[in-house]
Amino acid sequence: MVTQLSSPKTQRDWPKIVRDFEVALGKRSVTRRKEELLVYECDGLTSYRQRPAVVVWPRTTAQVAAAVKICDRHNVPFVARGAGTGLSGGALPLEDAVLIVTAPMNQILKVDLENQRVTVQPGVINNWVTQAVSGAGFYYAPDPSSQSVCSVGGNVAENSGGVHCLKYGVTTNHVLGLKLVLPNGDIVEIGGTVPEQPGYDLTGVFVGSEGTLGIVTEITLRILKSPEVISVLLADFTSVEAAGATVSAVISAGIIPAGMEMMDNFSLNAVEDVVQTACYPRDATAILLIEVDGLPAEVAASRDRIAALCKANGARQVTVATAPEERLRLWKGRKAAFAAMGKLSPDYYVQDGVIPRTQLPYVLQEIEALGQNTAIEWPMCSMRGTATCIH
């Protein structure tokens, strides 16, 4: 999102502005050619496009501040961009604007296992954080479906969630402190290195502000100790409504899974065609993936109770994966759902909706009916798949 606004009709001396950027950042860190700018017209939401006037690539906090000060001096609007994987238009530039790309700032600056925190630059890929600490028995909980390519800076801007946000919360619950460049180029630090800071929660205000308050250049994250035991249950159903009812039943029973997601028949078959997990039943109308973690006795009790609830709500079969490779294979399919649709059609529109868990059966039933009606009226426009993240 834009952090500084001005009239699009303003006449600007772009050669002078570009020279200022080249002096501050170096010529190789400034992109001006129109054909190269095409790459930055949009983020993952490709329905809206706007080519920026200039793209710059800072590598340090000082360079970000220098770039922002140039924009401020010339009254030029700017937009921050991370990996560009978002689906909300958060990295969409304005006409006659500068795009400040933080992807080159991709260093893990400090790992403090003793105090369970990691400090990273905004261009660090989400999954790199867990990879950096997993050998010591830790992990970073927020895990968007695009975690293998999305950047932590973008996660902070959008307050990203993921499979495990049901139990562990979204990005804001795992950010301790931030170093920021404000719209006038000033550098400030908010938050700190401990979970509970005195005073106003400025970190909480910034996370999720979509770039409207400044550009983050360093992020201190909270990491968690890996649970002793993890199990993933796969339950398959003959109706979407039954799968939705099971979600409510599990939560009503007082069980908070580490993660719980649902896919309908269209989505799970699209995934199998691409990822070939060999573990999703292709004839199921819907499947539920439910992960539980914790102490051995706790996981065993929750697993048995969830399996019973699934069966009581009409599940045909419930399988359990405990080995790491089996669990990863189950989740790999769900995380690949969006990409799998791209193989079926070059024009696939994604919508995120938020509804109460108790209304899942009704809403999913209505989506199914809409899909069937569309197939009758416009057969070529009837592809639809539902993949539901339970928060």
GULUM-765791 format. One record per residue (C-alpha): x negated, y negated, z negated. Coordinates in Angstrom, 3 decimals. Example, Ala and Ser with C-alpha at 12.3 -4.5 7.8 and 13.67 -1.06 7.14 Angstrom:
<recs>
{X = -12.300 | Y = 4.500 | Z = -7.800} $
{X = -13.670 | Y = 1.060 | Z = -7.140} $
</recs>
This chain:
<recs>
{X = 0.000 | Y = 0.000 | Z = 0.000} $
{X = -1.081 | Y = -3.594 | Z = 0.554} $
{X = -2.802 | Y = -5.431 | Z = -2.262} $
{X = -2.862 | Y = -8.849 | Z = -0.610} $
{X = -0.290 | Y = -10.359 | Z = 1.754} $
{X = -0.491 | Y = -13.117 | Z = 4.337} $
{X = 1.341 | Y = -14.237 | Z = 7.442} $
{X = 0.758 | Y = -11.940 | Z = 10.452} $
{X = 0.701 | Y = -15.032 | Z = 12.665} $
{X = -2.428 | Y = -16.420 | Z = 11.004} $
{X = -5.258 | Y = -16.952 | Z = 13.478} $
{X = -8.420 | Y = -15.346 | Z = 12.165} $
{X = -12.007 | Y = -15.433 | Z = 13.274} $
{X = -12.443 | Y = -11.640 | Z = 13.512} $
{X = -16.001 | Y = -11.767 | Z = 14.937} $
{X = -17.032 | Y = -13.792 | Z = 11.874} $
{X = -15.159 | Y = -11.454 | Z = 9.517} $
{X = -16.749 | Y = -8.373 | Z = 11.104} $
{X = -20.225 | Y = -9.942 | Z = 10.805} $
{X = -19.593 | Y = -10.569 | Z = 7.109} $
{X = -18.635 | Y = -6.923 | Z = 6.632} $
{X = -21.717 | Y = -5.743 | Z = 8.526} $
{X = -23.990 | Y = -7.896 | Z = 6.374} $
{X = -22.372 | Y = -6.641 | Z = 3.150} $
{X = -21.971 | Y = -2.960 | Z = 4.043} $
{X = -24.177 | Y = -2.300 | Z = 7.049} $
{X = -23.148 | Y = -1.963 | Z = 10.694} $
{X = -22.556 | Y = 1.800 | Z = 10.417} $
{X = -19.958 | Y = 1.185 | Z = 7.711} $
{X = -17.712 | Y = -0.978 | Z = 9.903} $
{X = -15.367 | Y = 0.388 | Z = 12.597} $
{X = -13.896 | Y = -2.034 | Z = 15.101} $
{X = -13.471 | Y = -0.174 | Z = 18.432} $
{X = -9.792 | Y = 0.283 | Z = 19.286} $
{X = -10.104 | Y = 3.943 | Z = 20.263} $
{X = -11.735 | Y = 4.742 | Z = 16.906} $
{X = -9.073 | Y = 2.831 | Z = 14.996} $
{X = -6.384 | Y = 5.153 | Z = 16.382} $
{X = -7.351 | Y = 7.732 | Z = 13.754} $
{X = -6.276 | Y = 5.366 | Z = 10.972} $
{X = -2.837 | Y = 4.354 | Z = 12.266} $
{X = -1.043 | Y = 6.457 | Z = 9.648} $
{X = -1.427 | Y = 8.999 | Z = 6.889} $
{X = 0.380 | Y = 12.358 | Z = 6.789} $
{X = 3.669 | Y = 10.530 | Z = 7.388} $
{X = 3.151 | Y = 10.206 | Z = 11.133} $
{X = 6.581 | Y = 8.734 | Z = 11.873} $
{X = 5.231 | Y = 5.253 | Z = 11.113} $
{X = 2.092 | Y = 3.942 | Z = 12.806} $
{X = 0.165 | Y = 0.687 | Z = 12.778} $
{X = -3.406 | Y = 0.241 | Z = 13.936} $
{X = -5.624 | Y = -1.774 | Z = 11.549} $
{X = -7.828 | Y = -4.576 | Z = 12.819} $
{X = -10.974 | Y = -3.247 | Z = 11.105} $
{X = -11.937 | Y = -0.185 | Z = 9.053} $
{X = -14.755 | Y = -0.416 | Z = 6.499} $
{X = -16.527 | Y = 2.386 | Z = 4.629} $
{X = -17.969 | Y = 1.283 | Z = 1.264} $
{X = -20.082 | Y = 3.748 | Z = -0.706} $
{X = -20.405 | Y = 2.017 | Z = -4.080} $
{X = -18.301 | Y = -0.064 | Z = -6.438} $
{X = -20.384 | Y = -3.123 | Z = -5.510} $
{X = -19.663 | Y = -2.585 | Z = -1.808} $
{X = -15.918 | Y = -2.208 | Z = -2.461} $
{X = -16.020 | Y = -5.479 | Z = -4.402} $
{X = -17.953 | Y = -7.155 | Z = -1.578} $
{X = -15.418 | Y = -5.955 | Z = 1.017} $
{X = -12.485 | Y = -7.178 | Z = -1.084} $
{X = -14.136 | Y = -10.579 | Z = -1.628} $
{X = -14.564 | Y = -10.973 | Z = 2.137} $
{X = -10.867 | Y = -10.225 | Z = 2.608} $
{X = -10.010 | Y = -12.697 | Z = -0.148} $
{X = -12.239 | Y = -15.396 | Z = 1.336} $
{X = -10.736 | Y = -15.040 | Z = 4.814} $
{X = -7.167 | Y = -14.508 | Z = 3.534} $
{X = -6.988 | Y = -11.070 | Z = 5.169} $
{X = -4.614 | Y = -8.352 | Z = 3.880} $
{X = -6.225 | Y = -5.019 | Z = 3.030} $
{X = -5.121 | Y = -1.476 | Z = 2.322} $
{X = -7.057 | Y = 1.269 | Z = 0.515} $
{X = -7.179 | Y = 4.741 | Z = 2.059} $
{X = -8.492 | Y = 8.017 | Z = 0.712} $
{X = -8.281 | Y = 11.262 | Z = 2.679} $
{X = -5.067 | Y = 10.183 | Z = 4.424} $
{X = -3.146 | Y = 13.339 | Z = 3.478} $
{X = -0.259 | Y = 11.565 | Z = 1.734} $
{X = 3.305 | Y = 11.846 | Z = 3.024} $
{X = 4.708 | Y = 8.532 | Z = 1.773} $
{X = 2.951 | Y = 5.991 | Z = 3.982} $
{X = 0.711 | Y = 4.901 | Z = 1.120} $
{X = -2.276 | Y = 4.463 | Z = 3.462} $
{X = -0.283 | Y = 2.829 | Z = 6.287} $
{X = -2.093 | Y = -0.379 | Z = 7.352} $
{X = -0.494 | Y = -3.655 | Z = 8.312} $
{X = -1.040 | Y = -5.371 | Z = 11.616} $
{X = -4.098 | Y = -7.622 | Z = 11.494} $
{X = -5.291 | Y = -5.975 | Z = 8.268} $
{X = -8.464 | Y = -4.323 | Z = 6.990} $
{X = -8.462 | Y = -0.672 | Z = 5.931} $
{X = -10.909 | Y = 0.076 | Z = 3.100} $
{X = -11.682 | Y = 3.805 | Z = 3.232} $
{X = -13.109 | Y = 5.314 | Z = 0.031} $
{X = -13.795 | Y = 8.778 | Z = 1.499} $
{X = -17.613 | Y = 8.274 | Z = 1.533} $
{X = -17.526 | Y = 7.718 | Z = -2.235} $
{X = -17.516 | Y = 11.450 | Z = -2.907} $
{X = -19.915 | Y = 12.034 | Z = -5.789} $
{X = -19.176 | Y = 13.795 | Z = -9.075} $
{X = -20.947 | Y = 11.332 | Z = -11.367} $
{X = -20.860 | Y = 13.104 | Z = -14.728} $
{X = -19.710 | Y = 16.410 | Z = -16.195} $
{X = -19.197 | Y = 16.375 | Z = -19.969} $
{X = -18.039 | Y = 19.858 | Z = -20.943} $
{X = -18.426 | Y = 19.242 | Z = -24.648} $
{X = -15.813 | Y = 16.479 | Z = -24.541} $
{X = -13.823 | Y = 18.047 | Z = -21.699} $
{X = -14.114 | Y = 15.248 | Z = -19.171} $
{X = -15.526 | Y = 14.614 | Z = -15.708} $
{X = -16.241 | Y = 11.281 | Z = -14.030} $
{X = -15.872 | Y = 11.159 | Z = -10.250} $
{X = -15.757 | Y = 8.725 | Z = -7.366} $
{X = -12.416 | Y = 8.362 | Z = -5.552} $
{X = -13.477 | Y = 10.295 | Z = -2.444} $
{X = -14.092 | Y = 13.529 | Z = -4.379} $
{X = -11.742 | Y = 16.258 | Z = -3.158} $
{X = -9.273 | Y = 17.470 | Z = -5.777} $
{X = -10.410 | Y = 21.090 | Z = -5.700} $
{X = -14.072 | Y = 20.111 | Z = -6.091} $
{X = -13.408 | Y = 19.132 | Z = -9.709} $
{X = -12.299 | Y = 22.642 | Z = -10.681} $
{X = -15.123 | Y = 24.168 | Z = -8.647} $
{X = -17.635 | Y = 22.040 | Z = -10.552} $
{X = -16.497 | Y = 23.278 | Z = -13.984} $
{X = -14.914 | Y = 26.701 | Z = -13.386} $
{X = -18.186 | Y = 28.515 | Z = -14.066} $
{X = -18.108 | Y = 27.148 | Z = -17.600} $
{X = -14.498 | Y = 28.199 | Z = -18.117} $
{X = -12.706 | Y = 24.909 | Z = -17.371} $
{X = -10.367 | Y = 23.596 | Z = -14.675} $
{X = -8.558 | Y = 20.443 | Z = -13.532} $
{X = -4.802 | Y = 20.955 | Z = -13.799} $
{X = -3.173 | Y = 18.656 | Z = -11.164} $
{X = -3.162 | Y = 20.716 | Z = -7.966} $
{X = -1.191 | Y = 19.282 | Z = -5.020} $
{X = -0.548 | Y = 21.632 | Z = -2.108} $
{X = -3.208 | Y = 19.705 | Z = -0.188} $
{X = -5.759 | Y = 20.040 | Z = -2.994} $
{X = -8.415 | Y = 21.474 | Z = -0.689} $
{X = -8.450 | Y = 18.241 | Z = 1.355} $
{X = -6.804 | Y = 15.434 | Z = -0.663} $
{X = -8.977 | Y = 13.039 | Z = -2.662} $
{X = -8.761 | Y = 12.211 | Z = -6.350} $
{X = -8.508 | Y = 8.497 | Z = -5.538} $
{X = -5.400 | Y = 9.163 | Z = -3.473} $
{X = -4.014 | Y = 11.365 | Z = -6.252} $
{X = -4.450 | Y = 8.451 | Z = -8.671} $
{X = -2.761 | Y = 6.003 | Z = -6.298} $
{X = 0.224 | Y = 8.304 | Z = -5.729} $
{X = 0.302 | Y = 9.984 | Z = -9.174} $
{X = 0.244 | Y = 13.373 | Z = -7.464} $
{X = 1.602 | Y = 16.510 | Z = -9.069} $
{X = 1.371 | Y = 20.101 | Z = -7.906} $
{X = 2.226 | Y = 23.640 | Z = -8.879} $
{X = 1.150 | Y = 23.268 | Z = -12.499} $
{X = 2.828 | Y = 19.949 | Z = -13.274} $
{X = 5.816 | Y = 21.762 | Z = -14.824} $
{X = 3.731 | Y = 22.635 | Z = -17.882} $
{X = 0.705 | Y = 20.372 | Z = -17.681} $
{X = 2.037 | Y = 17.141 | Z = -16.180} $
{X = 0.982 | Y = 15.056 | Z = -13.186} $
{X = -2.168 | Y = 13.040 | Z = -12.493} $
{X = -1.439 | Y = 10.294 | Z = -15.024} $
{X = -1.533 | Y = 12.887 | Z = -17.821} $
{X = -5.125 | Y = 13.759 | Z = -16.944} $
{X = -6.729 | Y = 10.362 | Z = -16.258} $
{X = -8.630 | Y = 8.892 | Z = -19.214} $
{X = -10.297 | Y = 5.846 | Z = -17.711} $
{X = -10.748 | Y = 3.919 | Z = -14.464} $
{X = -13.186 | Y = 1.462 | Z = -12.915} $
{X = -11.300 | Y = -0.881 | Z = -10.588} $
{X = -11.858 | Y = -3.626 | Z = -8.066} $
{X = -9.084 | Y = -6.207 | Z = -8.363} $
{X = -7.619 | Y = -8.073 | Z = -5.347} $
{X = -10.016 | Y = -10.997 | Z = -5.900} $
{X = -13.076 | Y = -8.721 | Z = -6.008} $
{X = -13.562 | Y = -8.648 | Z = -9.783} $
{X = -14.685 | Y = -5.338 | Z = -11.279} $
{X = -12.920 | Y = -4.179 | Z = -14.459} $
{X = -12.719 | Y = -1.011 | Z = -16.536} $
{X = -9.549 | Y = 0.217 | Z = -18.214} $
{X = -8.870 | Y = 3.201 | Z = -20.440} $
{X = -11.893 | Y = 5.018 | Z = -21.772} $
{X = -13.290 | Y = 8.442 | Z = -22.527} $
{X = -10.824 | Y = 9.627 | Z = -25.162} $
{X = -7.174 | Y = 10.656 | Z = -24.642} $
{X = -5.572 | Y = 8.076 | Z = -26.951} $
{X = -6.748 | Y = 4.490 | Z = -26.462} $
{X = -5.474 | Y = 1.631 | Z = -28.646} $
{X = -3.508 | Y = -1.180 | Z = -27.049} $
{X = -1.535 | Y = -1.257 | Z = -23.818} $
{X = -1.638 | Y = 1.772 | Z = -21.547} $
{X = -3.125 | Y = -0.055 | Z = -18.550} $
{X = -4.360 | Y = 3.222 | Z = -17.102} $
{X = -0.805 | Y = 4.517 | Z = -17.031} $
{X = 0.308 | Y = 1.316 | Z = -15.282} $
{X = -2.336 | Y = 1.670 | Z = -12.576} $
{X = -1.905 | Y = 5.386 | Z = -11.843} $
{X = 0.890 | Y = 5.640 | Z = -9.315} $
{X = 0.803 | Y = 1.947 | Z = -8.356} $
{X = -0.063 | Y = 2.947 | Z = -4.747} $
{X = -2.914 | Y = 0.472 | Z = -4.367} $
{X = -0.853 | Y = -2.609 | Z = -5.210} $
{X = -2.985 | Y = -3.498 | Z = -8.260} $
{X = -6.480 | Y = -2.826 | Z = -6.934} $
{X = -8.874 | Y = -0.149 | Z = -5.665} $
{X = -10.180 | Y = 2.541 | Z = -7.983} $
{X = -13.911 | Y = 3.288 | Z = -7.663} $
{X = -14.596 | Y = 5.594 | Z = -10.637} $
{X = -12.213 | Y = 7.958 | Z = -12.427} $
{X = -12.707 | Y = 9.756 | Z = -15.734} $
{X = -10.614 | Y = 12.921 | Z = -15.753} $
{X = -9.550 | Y = 15.268 | Z = -18.513} $
{X = -10.330 | Y = 18.927 | Z = -17.847} $
{X = -8.795 | Y = 21.904 | Z = -19.633} $
{X = -10.128 | Y = 25.164 | Z = -20.940} $
{X = -9.114 | Y = 28.023 | Z = -18.664} $
{X = -6.376 | Y = 30.182 | Z = -20.243} $
{X = -7.315 | Y = 33.656 | Z = -21.469} $
{X = -4.670 | Y = 35.417 | Z = -19.364} $
{X = -2.730 | Y = 34.389 | Z = -16.242} $
{X = 0.062 | Y = 36.330 | Z = -14.566} $
{X = 2.091 | Y = 35.443 | Z = -11.478} $
{X = 5.504 | Y = 37.013 | Z = -10.897} $
{X = 7.080 | Y = 37.264 | Z = -7.453} $
{X = 10.848 | Y = 37.795 | Z = -7.523} $
{X = 12.826 | Y = 38.233 | Z = -4.299} $
{X = 16.537 | Y = 37.523 | Z = -3.943} $
{X = 19.324 | Y = 38.133 | Z = -1.470} $
{X = 20.675 | Y = 34.598 | Z = -1.921} $
{X = 19.145 | Y = 31.165 | Z = -2.384} $
{X = 21.770 | Y = 30.370 | Z = -5.004} $
{X = 20.650 | Y = 33.290 | Z = -7.176} $
{X = 17.037 | Y = 32.118 | Z = -7.029} $
{X = 18.126 | Y = 28.605 | Z = -8.015} $
{X = 20.201 | Y = 29.946 | Z = -10.911} $
{X = 17.176 | Y = 31.901 | Z = -12.140} $
{X = 15.184 | Y = 28.688 | Z = -12.410} $
{X = 17.762 | Y = 27.225 | Z = -14.785} $
{X = 17.943 | Y = 30.496 | Z = -16.721} $
{X = 14.182 | Y = 30.582 | Z = -17.326} $
{X = 14.032 | Y = 26.978 | Z = -18.553} $
{X = 17.175 | Y = 27.443 | Z = -20.662} $
{X = 15.518 | Y = 30.397 | Z = -22.372} $
{X = 12.867 | Y = 28.033 | Z = -23.730} $
{X = 10.115 | Y = 29.359 | Z = -21.462} $
{X = 7.868 | Y = 26.769 | Z = -19.812} $
{X = 5.929 | Y = 28.496 | Z = -17.037} $
{X = 2.614 | Y = 27.072 | Z = -15.890} $
{X = 4.149 | Y = 26.855 | Z = -12.424} $
{X = 7.374 | Y = 27.830 | Z = -10.688} $
{X = 8.165 | Y = 27.430 | Z = -6.981} $
{X = 10.729 | Y = 28.748 | Z = -4.527} $
{X = 10.727 | Y = 29.399 | Z = -0.771} $
{X = 13.620 | Y = 30.342 | Z = 1.479} $
{X = 13.491 | Y = 33.005 | Z = 4.215} $
{X = 12.542 | Y = 30.608 | Z = 6.978} $
{X = 9.603 | Y = 29.200 | Z = 5.025} $
{X = 8.248 | Y = 32.494 | Z = 3.725} $
{X = 8.280 | Y = 34.051 | Z = 7.204} $
{X = 6.558 | Y = 30.993 | Z = 8.675} $
{X = 3.884 | Y = 31.370 | Z = 6.011} $
{X = 3.452 | Y = 35.099 | Z = 6.624} $
{X = 3.009 | Y = 34.487 | Z = 10.360} $
{X = 0.155 | Y = 32.066 | Z = 9.684} $
{X = -1.505 | Y = 33.102 | Z = 6.411} $
{X = -0.594 | Y = 36.816 | Z = 6.480} $
{X = -0.595 | Y = 37.268 | Z = 2.724} $
{X = 1.035 | Y = 40.704 | Z = 3.141} $
{X = 2.828 | Y = 40.126 | Z = -0.153} $
{X = 5.991 | Y = 38.163 | Z = 0.725} $
{X = 9.030 | Y = 40.351 | Z = 1.524} $
{X = 10.148 | Y = 39.140 | Z = 4.961} $
{X = 13.756 | Y = 40.252 | Z = 4.476} $
{X = 14.243 | Y = 38.254 | Z = 1.266} $
{X = 16.636 | Y = 35.318 | Z = 1.477} $
{X = 14.523 | Y = 33.509 | Z = -1.116} $
{X = 11.565 | Y = 34.191 | Z = -3.374} $
{X = 10.422 | Y = 32.723 | Z = -6.661} $
{X = 6.793 | Y = 32.421 | Z = -7.709} $
{X = 6.444 | Y = 32.048 | Z = -11.474} $
{X = 3.109 | Y = 31.713 | Z = -13.268} $
{X = 2.622 | Y = 32.138 | Z = -17.008} $
{X = -0.617 | Y = 31.588 | Z = -18.887} $
{X = -1.981 | Y = 31.526 | Z = -22.421} $
{X = -2.887 | Y = 34.107 | Z = -25.016} $
{X = -2.443 | Y = 37.798 | Z = -24.078} $
{X = 0.513 | Y = 38.437 | Z = -26.393} $
{X = 2.220 | Y = 35.191 | Z = -25.340} $
{X = 1.837 | Y = 35.937 | Z = -21.637} $
{X = 3.074 | Y = 39.517 | Z = -22.017} $
{X = 6.200 | Y = 38.393 | Z = -23.890} $
{X = 6.987 | Y = 35.597 | Z = -21.420} $
{X = 6.350 | Y = 37.845 | Z = -18.434} $
{X = 8.754 | Y = 40.508 | Z = -19.674} $
{X = 11.428 | Y = 37.977 | Z = -20.550} $
{X = 11.171 | Y = 36.239 | Z = -17.160} $
{X = 11.358 | Y = 39.559 | Z = -15.312} $
{X = 14.519 | Y = 40.430 | Z = -17.216} $
{X = 16.078 | Y = 37.054 | Z = -16.397} $
{X = 15.244 | Y = 37.490 | Z = -12.715} $
{X = 16.880 | Y = 40.910 | Z = -12.662} $
{X = 19.924 | Y = 39.598 | Z = -14.538} $
{X = 20.362 | Y = 36.914 | Z = -11.878} $
{X = 20.216 | Y = 39.352 | Z = -8.980} $
{X = 16.550 | Y = 39.781 | Z = -8.115} $
{X = 15.995 | Y = 42.891 | Z = -6.018} $
{X = 12.442 | Y = 43.355 | Z = -7.173} $
{X = 9.907 | Y = 41.644 | Z = -9.443} $
{X = 6.201 | Y = 42.235 | Z = -8.910} $
{X = 3.392 | Y = 40.990 | Z = -11.135} $
{X = -0.110 | Y = 39.897 | Z = -10.108} $
{X = -2.801 | Y = 39.556 | Z = -12.764} $
{X = -6.045 | Y = 40.014 | Z = -10.817} $
{X = -7.466 | Y = 36.631 | Z = -9.674} $
{X = -7.550 | Y = 37.573 | Z = -5.989} $
{X = -3.921 | Y = 38.740 | Z = -6.081} $
{X = -2.760 | Y = 35.577 | Z = -7.815} $
{X = -4.629 | Y = 33.354 | Z = -5.381} $
{X = -3.105 | Y = 35.194 | Z = -2.430} $
{X = 0.403 | Y = 34.578 | Z = -3.744} $
{X = -0.204 | Y = 30.862 | Z = -4.228} $
{X = -2.154 | Y = 30.512 | Z = -0.982} $
{X = 1.001 | Y = 31.255 | Z = 0.948} $
{X = 3.043 | Y = 28.626 | Z = -0.877} $
{X = 0.351 | Y = 25.984 | Z = -0.495} $
{X = 0.190 | Y = 26.702 | Z = 3.239} $
{X = 3.921 | Y = 26.185 | Z = 3.805} $
{X = 3.584 | Y = 22.687 | Z = 5.233} $
{X = 0.766 | Y = 23.651 | Z = 7.596} $
{X = 2.633 | Y = 26.789 | Z = 8.679} $
{X = 5.496 | Y = 24.675 | Z = 10.002} $
{X = 3.070 | Y = 22.905 | Z = 12.303} $
{X = 2.557 | Y = 26.125 | Z = 14.225} $
{X = 6.285 | Y = 26.434 | Z = 14.851} $
{X = 6.897 | Y = 22.908 | Z = 16.055} $
{X = 4.832 | Y = 19.774 | Z = 16.804} $
{X = 7.684 | Y = 17.650 | Z = 15.439} $
{X = 8.487 | Y = 18.657 | Z = 11.890} $
{X = 9.796 | Y = 16.058 | Z = 9.444} $
{X = 9.126 | Y = 16.552 | Z = 5.732} $
{X = 11.377 | Y = 15.140 | Z = 3.038} $
{X = 10.781 | Y = 15.216 | Z = -0.707} $
{X = 13.901 | Y = 15.049 | Z = -2.841} $
{X = 14.356 | Y = 15.122 | Z = -6.599} $
{X = 17.405 | Y = 16.804 | Z = -8.115} $
{X = 18.320 | Y = 18.159 | Z = -11.583} $
{X = 17.296 | Y = 21.797 | Z = -12.020} $
{X = 20.875 | Y = 22.742 | Z = -12.878} $
{X = 22.012 | Y = 21.514 | Z = -9.450} $
{X = 19.538 | Y = 23.628 | Z = -7.487} $
{X = 22.007 | Y = 26.385 | Z = -6.502} $
{X = 24.536 | Y = 23.874 | Z = -5.148} $
{X = 22.009 | Y = 21.721 | Z = -3.284} $
{X = 20.248 | Y = 24.700 | Z = -1.713} $
{X = 23.582 | Y = 26.145 | Z = -0.628} $
{X = 24.456 | Y = 22.841 | Z = 1.069} $
{X = 21.059 | Y = 22.721 | Z = 2.810} $
{X = 21.663 | Y = 26.228 | Z = 4.131} $
{X = 25.095 | Y = 25.214 | Z = 5.442} $
{X = 23.674 | Y = 22.108 | Z = 7.131} $
{X = 21.043 | Y = 24.232 | Z = 8.841} $
{X = 23.624 | Y = 26.658 | Z = 10.155} $
{X = 25.883 | Y = 23.870 | Z = 11.443} $
{X = 22.960 | Y = 22.178 | Z = 13.147} $
{X = 21.997 | Y = 25.447 | Z = 14.825} $
{X = 25.463 | Y = 25.590 | Z = 16.387} $
{X = 25.491 | Y = 22.005 | Z = 17.664} $
{X = 21.797 | Y = 21.476 | Z = 18.493} $
{X = 19.964 | Y = 24.817 | Z = 18.674} $
{X = 16.608 | Y = 23.217 | Z = 19.512} $
{X = 16.793 | Y = 20.958 | Z = 16.447} $
{X = 17.854 | Y = 23.504 | Z = 13.871} $
{X = 14.558 | Y = 24.607 | Z = 12.341} $
{X = 14.569 | Y = 23.940 | Z = 8.625} $
{X = 12.739 | Y = 25.435 | Z = 5.721} $
{X = 12.956 | Y = 24.833 | Z = 1.996} $
{X = 10.015 | Y = 25.051 | Z = -0.371} $
{X = 10.930 | Y = 23.842 | Z = -3.840} $
{X = 8.527 | Y = 22.750 | Z = -6.564} $
{X = 10.060 | Y = 23.061 | Z = -10.044} $
{X = 9.096 | Y = 20.213 | Z = -12.404} $
</recs>
